[in-house]
Amino acid sequence: MYKTIIRPIFFSFDPEKIHHFTFSMIRFFHKMGFGSIFRSIYKVENSKLEREFFGLKFPNSVGIAAGFDKDAKLYKELSNFGFGFIEIGTVTPKPQAGNEKPRLFRLKEDSAIINRMGFNNGGVEEAVERLKANCHSERSRRVLIGGNIGKNKVTPNEEAVKDYVICFEALFDYVDYFVVNVSSPNTPNLRDLQEKKPLTDLLQTLQNLNNSKEKRKPILLKIAPDLTDEQLLDIIEIVGTTKIDGVIATNTTISREGITSENKKETGGLSGKPLNKRTTEVIRFLSEKSNKAFPIIGVGGIHSAEDALEKLDAGASLVQLYTGFIYEGPGLIKDINKAILKRHRTLRPKT
């Protein structure tokens, strides 16, 4: 029903406007008591799906990537579609409007999206208030919340560490893990922070702060798919040096290789099916070259259960959806979890 009726209607409207409309509709249906119906349709609950990484128990391996629920407005509702973890953000210390509109483009022929949103968000304190308001009730939730943090556009790279520290401190009591985003192509010069020295300094600062807490939180690094093998080897070394907990591979790409849609000329980061192969390559490279030294969350180009299994086979511990969720609908989450369960039963030793 989603792909034959709902998606064609949604895709006939402006992408950013329909995104906000969809949020309103999902909230409305949940207020009307449809949450349990969504859970019954889409959620797959089975202890065999549970996974434990960096001290956290995930109810299943499928999460939603940062960028969908930037301001922590919908994380409770999204959990009813079967996600095992929700990543909010990217949030910045101060609110910012992001880049000029239009800044979100569908590439239907390629099952892809280009965005140049530019970390548009209401600021970390606004997100904290939403998380705080639901803190007590959320202790009983089974979905985990990740906090994806970045820097404000006006903050020079030399002072970027301060922005990440502000977000880290503000969110610390309200998220289960952190993601350091230095890989978005839509904030000027942000990707320069992926270079070895500035990235090591940033992650070490956050890790030192983390280790000073009574109970530390996992820190992951989100990287670009456009890094060279040499840069990926640097990433492996940096993870080992700073002892952060893992890597998210990958963010959107600036490449337009193989793209046929007219909108390919738009600037920004590309996500969706065209990213699938490269993301898997990055995951496999990191996993093999590090000798599986740290968990990897695979994201990029997952539009089917087979795509997700491919990421897991390449070395990913967990996977995340974004563009695939938009193109394929919430049934994709169920399909992936059912495929993982089926594989588990198939591989189970016979007695």
C-alpha positions in Angstrom: 0.0 0.0 0.0 2.8 2.4 0.8 4.6 2.1 -2.5 1.4 2.0 -4.6 -0.7 4.6 -2.9 1.0 6.6 -0.2 4.4 7.2 -1.8 3.0 8.5 -5.2 0.9 11.0 -3.3 3.8 12.1 -1.1 6.2 12.3 -4.0 3.9 14.7 -5.8 4.7 17.4 -3.2 7.8 19.4 -2.3 10.1 17.0 -0.4 10.8 19.2 2.6 7.1 20.3 3.0 5.9 16.7 2.8 8.5 15.7 5.4 7.0 18.1 7.9 3.5 17.0 6.9 4.4 13.4 7.5 5.6 14.2 11.0 2.3 15.9 11.7 0.3 13.0 10.4 2.3 10.4 12.4 1.9 12.4 15.6 -1.9 12.8 14.8 -2.4 9.1 14.3 -0.5 8.3 17.5 -2.6 10.7 19.5 -5.6 8.9 18.0 -4.4 5.7 19.5 -2.9 4.1 16.4 0.5 3.4 18.0 -0.5 -0.2 19.0 -1.7 -0.8 15.5 1.5 0.3 13.9 3.4 -1.9 16.4 1.3 -4.9 15.5 1.9 -4.4 11.8 5.5 -3.5 11.6 7.3 -4.5 14.8 9.1 -7.9 15.0 9.8 -8.8 18.6 12.1 -11.8 19.2 14.9 -12.2 21.7 17.0 -13.7 18.8 17.0 -10.2 17.2 18.7 -8.6 20.3 22.3 -7.5 19.8 24.7 -6.1 22.4 27.5 -3.7 21.4 29.5 -1.1 23.4 27.6 -2.0 26.6 24.1 -1.4 25.1 21.5 -4.0 24.3 19.7 -3.3 21.1 16.2 -4.9 20.7 17.1 -5.4 17.0 19.7 -4.4 14.5 17.8 -1.8 12.5 17.9 1.9 13.4 17.0 5.2 11.7 19.9 7.4 10.8 20.3 11.0 11.9 18.7 13.7 9.8 15.2 12.3 9.9 14.3 13.3 13.4 16.7 16.2 13.8 15.0 17.8 16.8 13.9 14.8 18.8 10.2 15.5 17.8 9.2 12.0 16.8 11.5 9.4 18.4 8.7 7.8 20.4 6.4 7.4 17.5 9.1 6.1 15.2 9.9 3.3 17.6 6.4 1.9 16.9 7.5 1.2 13.3 9.9 -1.4 14.6 13.2 0.4 14.8 15.6 -0.9 17.4 17.3 2.5 17.9 16.7 6.1 16.9 19.4 8.6 16.2 18.4 12.3 16.6 20.2 15.2 15.2 22.5 16.5 13.9 22.1 19.1 16.7 24.3 22.1 17.1 24.9 24.4 20.2 22.8 27.2 18.8 19.7 27.1 16.6 20.3 27.6 12.9 18.1 27.8 9.9 20.4 25.9 7.6 20.9 26.6 3.9 18.5 28.4 1.6 15.6 26.5 0.1 15.1 24.5 -2.0 17.6 22.2 -0.4 16.1 18.7 -0.7 15.7 17.0 -4.0 14.4 13.5 -5.0 16.1 11.6 -7.8 13.3 9.1 -8.5 15.1 7.4 -11.4 18.0 6.6 -9.1 16.0 5.9 -5.9 18.1 8.6 -4.3 18.0 12.0 -2.6 20.3 15.0 -2.6 20.2 17.3 0.4 22.1 20.4 1.3 20.1 21.1 4.5 23.1 22.5 6.4 22.4 21.2 10.0 19.0 23.1 10.2 17.9 22.5 13.8 16.4 24.2 16.8 19.7 23.9 18.9 20.7 21.3 21.4 18.8 22.9 24.3 15.5 22.5 22.4 16.2 18.8 21.8 17.2 18.3 25.4 13.8 19.8 26.6 12.0 17.3 24.4 14.1 14.4 25.7 13.8 15.6 29.3 10.0 15.9 29.2 9.8 12.2 28.4 12.7 11.1 30.5 10.8 9.2 33.1 8.4 7.5 30.8 11.2 6.6 28.4 13.1 4.7 31.0 10.7 1.8 30.3 11.2 2.1 26.5 13.1 -0.6 24.6 14.3 1.7 21.8 17.7 3.3 22.3 18.4 7.0 21.5 21.6 8.2 19.9 22.6 11.8 19.8 24.3 13.0 16.6 26.3 16.2 17.3 27.9 18.9 15.1 29.1 22.4 15.0 27.4 25.6 14.0 28.1 27.0 10.6 29.5 30.3 12.0 32.0 28.5 14.3 35.5 28.3 12.7 37.1 24.9 12.6 39.8 26.1 15.1 37.0 26.4 17.7 34.9 23.5 16.6 35.8 21.4 19.6 33.9 23.8 21.9 30.7 23.2 19.9 31.0 19.5 20.2 31.7 19.7 23.9 28.6 21.9 24.5 26.4 19.4 22.7 28.0 16.4 24.5 27.5 17.9 27.9 23.9 19.0 27.2 22.8 15.7 25.9 24.8 13.4 28.1 22.0 12.5 30.5 19.4 12.0 27.8 20.9 9.8 25.1 22.3 6.3 25.1 25.2 7.0 22.7 26.9 9.8 20.8 27.8 10.2 17.2 30.4 12.8 16.2 29.5 14.2 12.7 32.4 15.7 10.9 31.4 14.2 7.5 28.4 16.2 6.3 29.2 18.0 3.0 26.7 20.7 3.6 28.6 22.8 6.3 31.5 24.7 4.8 34.9 23.1 5.6 33.4 20.6 8.1 34.9 17.7 6.3 38.4 19.2 7.0 37.9 18.0 10.5 38.2 14.4 9.2 42.0 15.0 8.7 44.1 13.1 11.2 45.3 15.7 13.7 42.1 17.8 14.1 40.0 14.6 14.3 42.2 13.0 16.8 42.2 16.2 19.0 38.4 16.4 18.8 37.7 12.8 19.6 40.4 12.7 22.4 38.8 15.8 24.0 35.4 14.2 24.0 36.8 10.9 25.2 38.6 12.5 28.1 35.4 14.3 29.1 33.5 11.1 28.7 35.9 9.1 30.9 35.6 11.7 33.7 31.9 10.9 34.0 30.6 8.5 36.6 29.4 6.2 33.8 30.6 6.9 30.3 28.6 6.8 27.1 29.6 5.2 23.9 31.1 7.6 21.3 31.0 6.8 17.6 32.4 8.6 14.6 30.4 9.1 11.4 32.6 9.2 8.3 32.1 10.1 4.6 32.1 7.5 1.9 34.4 9.7 -0.1 37.5 8.9 2.0 40.5 7.3 0.3 41.9 4.0 1.6 44.8 5.9 3.2 42.3 8.1 5.0 40.3 5.0 6.1 43.5 3.5 7.5 44.0 6.8 9.4 40.4 6.4 10.8 41.3 2.9 12.1 44.4 4.3 13.8 42.5 7.2 15.3 39.8 4.9 16.7 42.5 2.8 18.3 44.3 5.8 19.7 41.3 7.6 21.1 39.6 4.4 22.1 36.2 5.6 20.9 33.6 2.8 20.6 32.8 2.5 16.9 32.2 4.0 13.5 29.2 4.8 11.4 29.8 4.2 7.7 28.7 6.2 5.9 27.3 9.7 5.5 26.1 11.1 2.1 28.4 11.3 -0.9 29.5 14.2 -3.1 30.0 11.8 -6.0 27.5 11.7 -8.8 28.9 8.6 -10.6 26.3 6.6 -12.4 23.5 9.1 -11.6 20.9 9.7 -14.4 18.4 12.0 -12.9 18.2 15.7 -13.9 18.6 16.7 -10.3 22.1 15.3 -10.2 23.5 18.8 -10.9 22.3 20.0 -7.5 25.0 20.5 -4.9 24.8 18.6 -1.6 25.1 15.1 -0.3 23.6 12.2 -2.2 22.0 9.2 -0.4 20.0 6.2 -1.5 20.6 3.2 -3.8 23.6 4.6 -5.6 25.5 4.7 -2.3 25.0 1.0 -1.6 28.1 -0.4 -3.2 30.5 2.2 -1.8 29.1 1.9 1.7 29.6 -1.8 1.7 33.2 -1.4 0.4 34.0 1.0 3.2 32.4 -1.3 5.8 34.4 -4.3 4.5 37.6 -2.3 4.4 37.3 -1.0 7.9 36.3 -4.5 9.3 39.1 -6.4 7.5 41.9 -3.9 8.0 41.1 -3.4 11.7 40.6 -7.1 12.2 37.1 -6.3 13.5 38.5 -4.2 16.3 35.4 -2.1 16.7 31.7 -2.2 15.9 30.5 -0.6 12.6 27.0 0.7 12.0 26.3 0.4 8.3 24.1 3.0 6.6 23.7 4.0 2.9 21.7 2.5 0.1 19.8 0.0 2.1 16.5 -0.5 0.1 15.9 -4.2 0.8 16.5 -6.9 3.3 19.2 -8.2 1.0 21.0 -4.9 1.1 21.0 -5.0 4.9 22.2 -8.6 5.1 25.0 -7.6 2.7 26.1 -4.8 5.1 26.1 -7.3 8.0 28.1 -9.8 6.0 30.6 -7.1 5.1 31.3 -6.5 8.8 28.6 -4.2 10.1 27.2 -4.9 13.5 24.0 -2.9 13.1 22.4 -1.0 10.2 20.5 2.3 9.8 17.9 3.5 7.2 17.0 6.9 5.9 16.4 7.2 2.2 15.4 3.5 1.9 12.8 4.2 4.6 11.4 7.1 2.5 11.3 5.1 -0.8 10.3 1.7 0.6 8.2 2.6 3.6 8.1 1.1 7.2 7.6 -2.4 5.8 11.4 -2.4 5.1 12.2 -2.5 8.8 10.0 -5.6 9.2 11.5 -7.2 6.1 15.0 -6.8 7.4 14.2 -8.1 10.9 12.4 -11.1 9.4 15.3 -11.9 7.1 17.7 -11.8 10.1 15.5 -14.1 12.0 15.2 -16.5 9.0 18.9 -16.6 8.7 19.3 -17.3 12.4 16.9 -20.3 12.1 18.7 -21.5 9.0 22.1 -21.4 10.6 20.9 -22.9 13.9 22.5 -26.3 14.5 20.1 -29.2 14.2 19.7 -31.5 17.2 
